[in-house]
């Protein structure tokens, strides 16, 4: 139990309204978007500035207390769960856009700024912030940096690390360091790139220098309907092989299409085996020939319907349906778990078949919505957390899906991170020597493992399971 004097000292730093300590209130923070693992902190602190973060961290360092950073809690791997860390430091109140330098296409923002707010702030100047996770209306830049978030349009524009020029980082000792900077290339080691995707294990990112890009002059969006996932993935490979790099290629299978159509009435045929959303952007003069070529490829791969969005209203409706797909899944089951594996594009048909077989073996219904262009799959496992046996089957099925991804030449995560969810799968990709080097690198930033302990790697001397929080699933 955290001593009352420490809670009092935290209140002295940030004010009474920025410290949450009642058990009924901290329960709100017991999980992120990965709901299979739950563990509430003893206290949540909500600083408003880097200075307050520094003072909090120095206090915890002096008291030998671990802490966990948290953004909006939209993560999907349990990355912000407090494991042997009584204090949670939330950055949601650090939500200022500090500077907009549109001439040099840069923005300096605090960690709690909502992803979409950056684009909204520069839209009138013809600019945008390219990484666009499905949760972009809620997720924060600090969380995006922690997980190296992606999104539909990363096929062409890249993930978070490709758009971060520098970070302000509060180390677990309370020291503030500036990594990277406002220029494109900094000599020496890419320490900024090291922090992006470190899942908050190096310290707390408080400010970020973002790269802005120009909005494309024109966009063309089409919806292709297929009788099978195999045919849809053949279209994906065909478009890439033709030399085109679409801004996005997103796929939904029949389970997800039915849920989305029931929720949003976007005009998707519910008997389709798969639908493919393709977006091409760039100079208006050359876009129509590219789109026509994409339509031809879809027809060659047995698309039964190809529909080009007539205007921005129809385009927005298609994307709104895609980005709300995860919410629509709530119509299908009380709970769902979203996996996040990667396979080479040419292996998409095989991994889809394996996912189907895994679902049948574990008696689980699985829907699929994913970034088909770069092979980043998101199988959605439907279940009821009140059924303990069903929870166990979901965990086992998820582990099998990730193992299959690795076997096919892929990875165990594309954008959700490792967190606590995938610690046991790390040896599928990395040798003991690899894991040791990464652990040693972490110690350079956090020698006492005070910052977000129990994530990514098993704690030395103990097994993974003992470091996991209590799995709350009633029989």
C-alpha positions as CSV (number, residue, x, y, z in Angstrom):
1,X,0.0,0.0,0.0
2,X,1.3,3.4,-1.0
3,X,2.2,5.5,2.0
4,X,-0.2,8.4,2.7
5,X,2.8,10.8,2.8
6,X,3.7,9.9,-0.8
7,X,0.1,10.5,-2.0
8,X,0.2,13.8,-0.1
9,X,3.5,14.7,-1.8
10,X,1.9,13.9,-5.2
11,X,-1.0,16.2,-4.4
12,X,1.4,19.0,-3.5
13,X,2.9,18.7,-6.9
14,X,-0.1,18.5,-9.2
15,X,-3.1,19.6,-7.0
16,X,-5.9,17.6,-5.4
17,X,-7.9,17.4,-8.6
18,X,-5.0,15.7,-10.5
19,X,-4.6,12.8,-8.1
20,X,-7.0,9.8,-8.2
21,X,-6.6,7.4,-5.3
22,X,-10.0,6.0,-4.4
23,X,-10.4,2.3,-5.3
24,X,-13.7,2.9,-7.1
25,X,-12.0,5.6,-9.2
26,X,-8.7,3.9,-10.1
27,X,-10.7,0.9,-11.3
28,X,-11.3,2.9,-14.5
29,X,-7.6,2.6,-15.3
30,X,-7.4,-1.2,-14.8
31,X,-7.0,-2.0,-18.5
32,X,-6.5,-0.6,-21.9
33,X,-8.2,-1.8,-25.1
34,X,-6.8,-5.3,-24.3
35,X,-9.3,-6.3,-21.7
36,X,-8.2,-9.8,-21.0
37,X,-5.7,-8.6,-18.4
38,X,-6.7,-6.2,-15.6
39,X,-4.8,-4.6,-12.8
40,X,-5.6,-1.2,-11.2
41,X,-2.9,1.2,-10.0
42,X,-2.9,2.4,-6.4
43,X,-2.9,6.0,-7.5
44,X,-3.2,7.9,-10.8
45,X,-1.4,11.2,-11.3
46,X,-2.4,13.6,-14.1
47,X,0.4,16.2,-14.6
48,X,-0.1,19.3,-16.8
49,X,3.5,20.0,-17.8
50,X,6.9,18.5,-18.2
51,X,8.0,20.2,-15.0
52,X,5.3,18.4,-13.0
53,X,6.3,15.1,-14.6
54,X,9.9,15.7,-13.6
55,X,8.9,16.5,-10.0
56,X,6.7,13.4,-9.8
57,X,9.4,11.1,-11.3
58,X,12.1,12.5,-9.0
59,X,9.8,11.8,-6.0
60,X,9.2,8.2,-7.1
61,X,12.9,7.7,-7.8
62,X,13.8,8.9,-4.3
63,X,11.2,6.5,-2.8
64,X,12.3,3.6,-5.0
65,X,8.9,3.3,-6.6
66,X,8.0,2.1,-10.1
67,X,5.5,3.8,-12.3
68,X,3.7,3.3,-15.6
69,X,2.9,5.9,-18.2
70,X,-0.5,6.1,-19.8
71,X,-2.0,8.1,-22.6
72,X,-5.7,7.6,-23.7
73,X,-5.7,3.9,-22.9
74,X,-6.6,2.8,-26.5
75,X,-3.7,0.4,-26.7
76,X,-4.4,-3.2,-27.5
77,X,-1.6,-5.2,-25.8
78,X,-1.8,-4.2,-22.2
79,X,1.1,-1.8,-22.5
80,X,-0.1,0.6,-19.8
81,X,-1.1,-1.9,-17.2
82,X,0.6,-1.4,-13.8
83,X,2.8,-4.5,-13.2
84,X,4.6,-4.1,-9.8
85,X,4.1,-0.4,-10.3
86,X,1.8,1.4,-7.8
87,X,1.7,4.7,-9.6
88,X,0.3,5.5,-13.0
89,X,1.3,8.8,-14.7
90,X,-1.3,9.9,-17.2
91,X,-0.5,12.5,-19.9
92,X,-4.0,13.3,-21.0
93,X,-3.9,16.8,-19.5
94,X,-0.7,17.6,-21.4
95,X,-2.7,18.4,-24.5
96,X,-1.2,21.6,-26.0
97,X,0.0,22.1,-29.5
98,X,3.1,24.0,-28.6
99,X,4.2,25.2,-32.0
100,X,3.1,24.9,-35.6
101,X,5.8,25.6,-38.2
102,X,3.9,25.1,-41.4
103,X,6.6,26.6,-43.6
104,X,9.0,23.9,-42.4
105,X,6.3,21.3,-42.1
106,X,6.8,20.7,-38.4
107,X,4.7,20.6,-35.2
108,X,5.7,20.5,-31.6
109,X,3.0,18.9,-29.5
110,X,2.7,17.6,-25.9
111,X,2.2,13.9,-25.4
112,X,-1.5,14.1,-24.6
113,X,-2.5,15.8,-27.9
114,X,-5.1,13.7,-29.7
115,X,-3.8,12.3,-33.0
116,X,-6.5,13.8,-35.2
117,X,-6.2,17.2,-33.6
118,X,-2.8,17.6,-35.3
119,X,-4.3,17.3,-38.8
120,X,-7.2,19.4,-37.8
121,X,-4.9,22.2,-36.7
122,X,-3.1,22.3,-40.1
123,X,-5.8,21.2,-42.5
124,X,-6.4,24.8,-43.7
125,X,-2.7,25.1,-44.6
126,X,-3.0,22.0,-46.9
127,X,-1.0,19.8,-44.5
128,X,-1.7,16.7,-42.3
129,X,-0.1,14.3,-39.9
130,X,0.0,11.0,-41.8
131,X,-0.2,8.2,-39.3
132,X,-3.9,7.5,-38.8
133,X,-4.7,4.6,-36.4
134,X,-8.4,3.6,-36.3
135,X,-8.5,5.2,-32.9
136,X,-7.2,8.5,-34.1
137,X,-10.1,10.4,-32.7
138,X,-9.1,9.3,-29.2
139,X,-5.5,8.1,-29.2
140,X,-2.7,10.4,-28.2
141,X,0.6,11.2,-29.8
142,X,2.5,10.0,-26.7
143,X,0.8,6.6,-27.0
144,X,1.4,6.5,-30.7
145,X,5.1,7.1,-30.0
146,X,5.2,4.3,-27.4
147,X,3.7,1.7,-29.7
148,X,4.9,3.0,-33.1
149,X,1.3,3.1,-34.2
150,X,0.3,2.7,-37.8
151,X,-3.0,2.9,-39.6
152,X,-4.6,2.3,-43.0
153,X,-2.5,5.0,-44.8
154,X,0.9,3.7,-43.6
155,X,1.2,1.5,-46.7
156,X,2.3,4.6,-48.5
157,X,3.2,7.1,-45.8
158,X,4.9,5.0,-43.1
159,X,4.3,4.5,-39.4
160,X,4.9,6.8,-36.5
161,X,8.6,6.5,-36.5
162,X,8.7,7.9,-40.0
163,X,7.1,11.1,-38.8
164,X,8.8,11.8,-35.5
165,X,11.8,14.1,-35.7
166,X,12.5,14.4,-32.0
167,X,11.2,13.8,-28.5
168,X,11.5,15.3,-25.0
169,X,12.0,12.4,-22.6
170,X,11.9,12.4,-18.9
171,X,14.1,9.5,-17.7
172,X,13.2,7.4,-14.7
173,X,15.7,9.4,-12.7
174,X,13.8,12.6,-13.4
175,X,16.5,13.9,-15.8
176,X,15.1,15.5,-19.0
177,X,16.8,14.8,-22.3
178,X,16.2,16.0,-25.8
179,X,16.6,13.4,-28.5
180,X,16.5,14.3,-32.2
181,X,15.6,17.8,-33.3
182,X,13.9,20.0,-35.8
183,X,16.1,19.0,-38.7
184,X,15.6,15.9,-40.8
185,X,18.8,14.0,-40.0
186,X,20.7,14.1,-36.8
187,X,24.3,12.7,-36.9
188,X,25.1,9.7,-34.7
189,X,22.8,7.0,-33.4
190,X,19.1,7.4,-34.0
191,X,18.1,7.7,-30.4
192,X,14.7,9.1,-31.4
193,X,14.0,6.0,-33.4
194,X,15.0,3.9,-30.4
195,X,12.4,5.6,-28.2
196,X,9.6,5.2,-30.8
197,X,8.2,1.8,-30.2
198,X,9.9,1.3,-26.8
199,X,6.5,1.1,-25.2
200,X,7.2,3.6,-22.5
201,X,10.1,1.5,-21.0
202,X,12.7,4.2,-21.4
203,X,10.9,7.0,-19.7
204,X,8.0,9.3,-20.2
205,X,7.8,11.2,-23.5
206,X,6.4,14.7,-22.8
207,X,6.8,16.5,-26.1
208,X,7.2,15.4,-29.7
209,X,8.4,17.1,-32.8
210,X,6.3,15.8,-35.7
211,X,6.8,15.8,-39.4
212,X,3.9,17.2,-41.3
213,X,3.2,16.3,-45.0
214,X,1.2,17.9,-47.7
215,X,-2.3,16.7,-48.2
216,X,-2.6,15.0,-51.6
217,X,-3.9,17.0,-54.5
218,X,-6.5,14.4,-55.2
219,X,-7.8,11.0,-54.0
220,X,-9.7,8.2,-55.6
221,X,-11.3,5.6,-53.4
222,X,-12.9,2.3,-54.7
223,X,-14.7,-0.5,-53.0
224,X,-14.2,-3.9,-54.6
225,X,-16.5,-6.9,-53.6
226,X,-15.2,-10.4,-53.8
227,X,-16.7,-13.9,-53.2
228,X,-13.5,-15.0,-51.3
229,X,-10.6,-13.7,-49.3
230,X,-8.3,-15.5,-51.7
231,X,-9.6,-13.5,-54.7
232,X,-9.3,-10.2,-52.7
233,X,-5.7,-10.9,-51.7
234,X,-4.9,-11.7,-55.3
235,X,-6.0,-8.2,-56.2
236,X,-3.8,-6.8,-53.5
237,X,-0.7,-8.6,-54.9
238,X,-1.7,-7.6,-58.5
239,X,-1.9,-3.9,-57.7
240,X,1.5,-3.8,-56.0
241,X,3.0,-5.9,-58.8
242,X,1.7,-3.4,-61.3
243,X,4.0,-0.8,-59.8
244,X,1.3,1.2,-57.9
245,X,1.6,2.1,-54.2
246,X,-1.9,2.9,-53.0
247,X,-2.3,5.2,-50.0
248,X,-4.2,2.3,-48.4
249,X,-5.6,-1.1,-49.1
250,X,-7.9,-2.4,-46.4
251,X,-9.8,-5.6,-46.3
252,X,-12.8,-6.9,-44.3
253,X,-14.1,-10.4,-44.4
254,X,-17.8,-11.6,-44.3
255,X,-18.1,-11.5,-40.5
256,X,-16.9,-7.9,-40.3
257,X,-18.8,-6.7,-43.4
258,X,-22.1,-8.0,-41.9
259,X,-21.4,-6.2,-38.6
260,X,-20.4,-2.9,-40.3
261,X,-23.4,-3.0,-42.6
262,X,-25.8,-3.7,-39.7
263,X,-24.3,-0.8,-37.8
264,X,-23.7,1.9,-40.4
265,X,-25.7,0.9,-43.6
266,X,-22.9,1.8,-45.9
267,X,-24.2,-0.4,-48.7
268,X,-21.8,-3.3,-48.2
269,X,-23.2,-6.6,-49.6
270,X,-23.5,-8.9,-46.5
271,X,-23.1,-12.1,-48.6
272,X,-19.6,-11.0,-49.8
273,X,-16.7,-13.2,-48.9
274,X,-14.5,-10.1,-48.6
275,X,-14.5,-6.4,-49.5
276,X,-11.4,-4.4,-50.4
277,X,-11.1,-0.7,-49.9
278,X,-8.4,0.8,-52.1
279,X,-7.3,4.5,-52.0
280,X,-5.0,6.1,-54.5
281,X,-3.8,9.6,-54.1
282,X,-1.4,12.1,-55.7
283,X,-1.4,14.5,-58.6
284,X,-4.9,14.7,-60.1
285,X,-3.6,14.5,-63.6
286,X,-2.3,11.0,-63.3
287,X,-4.8,9.5,-60.9
288,X,-7.6,8.4,-63.3
289,X,-5.3,6.0,-65.3
290,X,-4.0,4.4,-62.0
291,X,-7.5,4.0,-60.7
292,X,-8.7,2.4,-64.0
293,X,-5.7,0.0,-63.8
294,X,-6.7,-0.9,-60.2
295,X,-10.3,-1.6,-61.4
296,X,-9.0,-3.8,-64.2
297,X,-6.9,-5.8,-61.8
298,X,-9.8,-6.3,-59.4
299,X,-12.0,-7.5,-62.2
300,X,-9.2,-9.9,-63.4
301,X,-9.1,-11.4,-59.9
302,X,-12.9,-12.1,-60.0
303,X,-14.3,-9.1,-58.2
304,X,-18.0,-9.2,-58.7
305,X,-18.5,-5.4,-58.1
306,X,-16.1,-2.5,-58.2
307,X,-17.5,0.8,-57.1
308,X,-15.5,4.1,-57.2
309,X,-16.6,6.7,-54.7
310,X,-18.4,9.5,-56.6
311,X,-17.3,12.3,-54.3
312,X,-15.8,13.2,-51.0
313,X,-19.0,12.5,-49.2
314,X,-19.2,8.9,-50.4
315,X,-15.4,8.5,-49.8
316,X,-15.8,9.7,-46.2
317,X,-18.7,7.3,-45.6
318,X,-16.6,4.3,-46.8
319,X,-13.7,5.3,-44.5
320,X,-16.0,6.0,-41.6
321,X,-17.4,2.5,-41.9
322,X,-13.9,1.0,-42.0
323,X,-12.6,2.9,-39.0
324,X,-15.6,2.1,-37.0
325,X,-15.4,-1.6,-37.8
326,X,-14.0,-2.5,-34.3
327,X,-17.0,-0.7,-32.7
328,X,-19.4,-2.5,-34.9
329,X,-18.0,-5.9,-33.7
330,X,-19.7,-5.1,-30.3
331,X,-22.9,-6.2,-32.0
332,X,-21.6,-9.7,-32.4
333,X,-20.4,-10.7,-28.9
334,X,-20.1,-9.3,-25.4
335,X,-16.3,-9.2,-25.8
336,X,-13.6,-9.4,-28.4
337,X,-9.8,-9.6,-28.6
338,X,-8.0,-8.0,-31.5
339,X,-4.8,-9.7,-32.6
340,X,-2.0,-8.0,-34.5
341,X,0.3,-10.2,-36.6
342,X,2.1,-9.6,-39.9
343,X,2.8,-11.8,-42.9
344,X,4.2,-11.2,-46.3
345,X,1.4,-10.0,-48.7
346,X,1.6,-13.2,-50.7
347,X,0.9,-15.3,-47.6
348,X,-2.4,-13.6,-46.8
349,X,-4.6,-16.4,-48.2
350,X,-2.7,-19.0,-46.2
351,X,-2.8,-17.1,-42.9
352,X,-6.6,-16.6,-43.4
353,X,-7.0,-20.3,-43.9
354,X,-5.0,-21.0,-40.8
355,X,-7.0,-18.5,-38.8
356,X,-10.2,-20.2,-39.9
357,X,-8.9,-23.6,-38.9
358,X,-7.7,-22.2,-35.5
359,X,-11.1,-20.7,-34.9
360,X,-12.8,-24.0,-35.7
361,X,-10.4,-26.0,-33.5
362,X,-11.0,-23.8,-30.5
363,X,-14.7,-23.3,-31.2
364,X,-14.4,-19.6,-31.6
365,X,-15.9,-17.1,-34.1
366,X,-13.2,-15.0,-35.7
367,X,-13.6,-12.0,-38.0
368,X,-10.9,-10.3,-39.9
369,X,-10.3,-6.6,-40.8
370,X,-6.7,-5.7,-41.7
371,X,-4.2,-3.6,-43.6
372,X,-4.0,-5.9,-46.6
373,X,-1.4,-3.7,-48.4
374,X,1.4,-4.4,-45.9
375,X,0.2,-7.8,-44.6
376,X,-0.7,-6.5,-41.1
377,X,-3.6,-8.7,-40.0
378,X,-6.1,-8.0,-37.2
379,X,-8.1,-11.2,-36.4
380,X,-10.9,-10.4,-34.0
381,X,-11.7,-13.2,-31.7
382,X,-15.2,-13.0,-30.3
383,X,-16.0,-14.3,-26.8
384,X,-17.7,-13.8,-23.5
385,X,-15.3,-12.9,-20.7
386,X,-17.8,-14.4,-18.1
387,X,-16.9,-17.8,-19.5
388,X,-13.5,-18.8,-18.2
389,X,-13.1,-21.6,-20.6
390,X,-13.8,-19.4,-23.5
391,X,-11.2,-16.9,-22.3
392,X,-8.6,-19.7,-22.1
393,X,-9.5,-20.7,-25.7
394,X,-9.1,-17.1,-26.9
395,X,-5.7,-16.9,-25.4
396,X,-4.6,-20.2,-26.8
397,X,-6.0,-19.3,-30.3
398,X,-4.3,-16.0,-30.3
399,X,-0.9,-17.5,-29.5
400,X,-1.4,-20.0,-32.3
401,X,-2.2,-17.3,-34.8
402,X,1.0,-15.4,-33.9
403,X,3.0,-18.5,-34.2
404,X,1.6,-19.1,-37.6
405,X,2.5,-15.6,-38.7
406,X,6.1,-16.2,-37.7
407,X,6.2,-19.5,-39.4
408,X,5.0,-17.8,-42.6
409,X,7.9,-15.3,-42.4
410,X,6.1,-12.6,-40.5
411,X,6.0,-11.0,-37.1
412,X,4.0,-11.1,-33.9
413,X,3.0,-7.4,-34.1
414,X,2.6,-4.7,-36.7
415,X,1.4,-1.7,-34.6
416,X,0.0,-2.8,-31.3
417,X,3.2,-3.6,-29.5
418,X,4.2,-6.5,-27.2
419,X,3.0,-5.1,-23.8
420,X,2.1,-8.0,-21.6
421,X,0.1,-9.8,-24.1
422,X,2.9,-11.2,-26.3
423,X,5.8,-11.6,-24.0
424,X,5.7,-15.3,-24.3
425,X,5.9,-15.0,-28.1
426,X,9.1,-12.9,-28.2
427,X,11.3,-16.0,-28.4
428,X,9.5,-17.0,-31.6
429,X,11.3,-14.1,-33.3
430,X,14.4,-13.4,-31.2
431,X,17.2,-15.6,-29.8
432,X,18.3,-15.4,-26.1
433,X,21.2,-13.3,-27.2
434,X,18.9,-10.9,-29.0
435,X,16.7,-10.6,-26.0
436,X,19.6,-10.0,-23.7
437,X,21.0,-7.2,-25.9
438,X,17.6,-5.5,-25.9
439,X,17.3,-5.9,-22.2
440,X,20.7,-4.4,-21.7
441,X,19.8,-1.5,-23.9
442,X,16.8,-0.8,-21.8
443,X,19.0,-0.6,-18.7
444,X,20.9,2.3,-20.2
445,X,17.8,4.4,-19.9
446,X,16.2,2.7,-16.9
447,X,18.8,0.8,-14.8
448,X,16.5,0.1,-11.9
449,X,13.5,-0.9,-14.1
450,X,11.2,1.7,-12.5
451,X,9.5,2.7,-15.8
452,X,6.8,0.4,-17.0
453,X,8.2,-2.8,-15.6
454,X,6.9,-6.2,-16.7
455,X,6.5,-5.2,-20.4
456,X,8.1,-6.6,-23.6
457,X,10.5,-9.0,-21.8
458,X,10.1,-11.4,-18.9
459,X,11.7,-10.1,-15.7
460,X,15.0,-11.9,-15.1
461,X,14.6,-14.6,-12.5
462,X,10.9,-15.1,-12.9
463,X,8.5,-16.5,-15.4
464,X,6.1,-14.5,-17.5
465,X,3.0,-15.6,-15.8
466,X,4.0,-14.4,-12.3
467,X,4.5,-10.9,-13.7
468,X,1.0,-10.8,-15.3
469,X,-1.9,-9.1,-13.5
470,X,-4.9,-11.1,-12.4
471,X,-7.0,-12.3,-15.3
472,X,-10.5,-11.3,-14.3
473,X,-12.9,-13.7,-16.0
474,X,-15.8,-15.3,-14.0
475,X,-16.9,-18.8,-14.7
